[in-house]
Amino acid sequence: MTPALSNLQINSDRLWSTILETAQFGGTPKGGVRRLALSEEDRQVRDWFRAACEAAGLAVSIDQLGNMFALRPGKDAGKAPLGIGSHLDTQPTGGKFDGILGTLAALEVVRTLNDAGIETEAPLCVINWTNEEGSRFAPAMMGSAGHVADLPLAEILARTDAEGVSVGEALDAIGYRGEAPLGAQKLGGFLELHIEQGPILEAENLTIGVVEHGQGIIWYDGRITGFESHAGSTPMHLRKDALATLSEIVLAVETLAVELGPNAVGTVADIAIARQSRNVIPGEITFAAEFRTPDAGILAALDKGLQAAVARIAERRKVSVALDTIWRKEPTHFDPAITGAVAQAAQKLGLSHRPMVSGAGHDSFHLATIVPTGMIFVPCKDGVSHNELESATQADCAAGANVLLHAVLALAGDGGKA
Ligand SMILES: [Zn+2]
């Protein structure tokens, strides 16, 4: 690589101004963004993004789920494009960085290459995935799930929001039900820049997270059926107390996650006691539980351990406990060639970095099931995300975009300028 190329930097002010400009689409008084998938605000940011991509010389195509692909040709048209991007939708009270940084940084990489007159060997494809957040339509990471055929198109289009509007109707309403068949845009790899959404980089005063793994996850729906009876006249040994049963299950989840740690977490939440009264022993409770870990063996052990603990607790307390696994996703392992390129880019740019596990889910988890994939993290203030207070510094956003740029040059080929 020539010195000029190895010193190439994205335009930090230009990237920052696009982040501020797009934050107006659905901007909230508290400085956050409310831009639900396929809403009017989503249409506005999509129109902006399409125009910006076209102005940068990219050919934009839209698939049947509204996923947006902006193609930049390479020297070798026979090579599959390297995908770069993220998502532009937000949580109902979201911030202006989650997803947006990765999408706009991908655009900034292209603008930088244009300015420098660099044509990569492999084509590049700047991507905006539809409905990553999943707060209007479930599940999350919907567009990328469709792209990798994790869910069938018809099933996704039929999913409805709280008002009964289907994904298909919402796509039509904003004019983003595209012609391109789902999955037709072939990619040679995918790389996503994202804020960490956790506290580790900030706590360790580091700039770049080289994401090597994504958490596997199991979600359970639980129902405990005991027996409601008088709180004053029922002796302790004759009770079938659903809440006391749940308290043991909560501790079993916590104990398992601690014992099989440090890279395992377990949570019980969303608890509802039926027909509550202060002088009735709780007889029926529903709850949600989950485990997450980047290790497939530990995920299996957590599941087995919880099933066994629940069976023991239920038998001893003579209550019935139904524990349904409603979602299970095995851990993601990102591609060593891509994570290696990310680490090398950070090294070359003199940026502090460390390997990381992603605790949150991302479109990249889906992409990793079909093509070599990787992620870059940058710090966010206090680790806060999915909140209007979500914040990241201009310097960190620019650092992440520069790592993206140099990883792209390494992975897509710098077009013989070396
Ligand atoms: Zn995100």
Residues whose N, C-alpha, C, O or C-beta is under 5 A from the ligand:
A	BS01	ZN	D98 G99
